[in-house]
Amino acid sequence: MIRFAVAGTGFRAQAFLRLAELLPDRLAVMGVVGRSTERRASITRRWNVPTFPDVAALPRDDAPAFLVTSVAPEANPEFVSAAVARDLCVLSETPPASDAEALDRLWSQVGGSGLVQVAEQYARQPMNAARLAVLRNGVIGEVTSAEVSMTQLYHAVSLLRAALDVGFEAAEIRASAFTGPLVTPRSRAGWTGELLPRDLVTTLATIDFGGVVGRYDFTETQTRNPLRTSRFLARGSHGELVNDRVVHLVGPAAVVESTLARRQTGQHEDFEVPDLEHVSFEGSLVYINDYYGARLSDEDIAMAAMLEEMRRWSDGDGPAPYPLAEAAQDAMIATAIARAAETGSPVRTVGGPWAAR
């Protein structure tokens, strides 16, 4: 059983509460921290969990294993620092701070504590996890470039860095932005009823890490907009991976085309629950859903996996899920993309003060 607390009362914070409700035998929320008395009362009514006005008020006896901070980026450093002051492990939502200056301050305050991880979930989504497994197995050889078009800034940077296997290397970022018409039929709240397009911004960027290059492509509302598909591309010395399709060289005169295959149960006449069982590639399993039977979305699976990794790490029984240093590097590059798009000039980044960690 993973016993954790949540700081925050908004949509994303409640996603963790909903996940615990879906996995009651694996997750338990010990309490929710929120500043608003009204919001805390609403949380108690809806989720039947205790609430607290600040991190200091969390119980010390029978304390949670860690705190998930799911608040606005501007407020997040305060909550993270308060948890670290209590010697409590923290799983911070993304991004961990609102801008470069706030990120530097946060690192100076808690970077040396070794207590802070970040809930960067995209690499743990089933298809992304399967893609990264194929790349790490060397199927397409040495990966030289990658492209992500599915999520914004720091999330996309995290995936690009994972695909390219780069750490805190210096990078040169070039970016541009343009507007174009797009209907937004869905939002976080559900179907919008919109039929008329409105001008939305698309940002294109290249991130040259010196020998390997990441490409970023994102349009406002894309994450939830069914009129825009997701794209994951990796090119290597012996082939390429595009979404669920892989082309690679297997002999002097033999090129093979294969697919990443999701096994989704509950279809046709299999009489099983509708769920993801696994993802396979050329006869081998490259991803197994540890939550089969709970009927979770890919996003929920990724969040649950992060919580599991966080529990093992906080117990001293596993590697760090995603250290603050990694997330800080993502956020720094994301800020550089925004600045390059705004100015039209290249922006160069180096490893931040966290690079030595």
Summary of the structure (lengths in Angstrom):
residues: 357
radius of gyration: 21.1
end to end distance: 30.6
largest distance: 69.2
contacts: 1185
relative contact order: 0.16
helix: 34%
strand: 31%
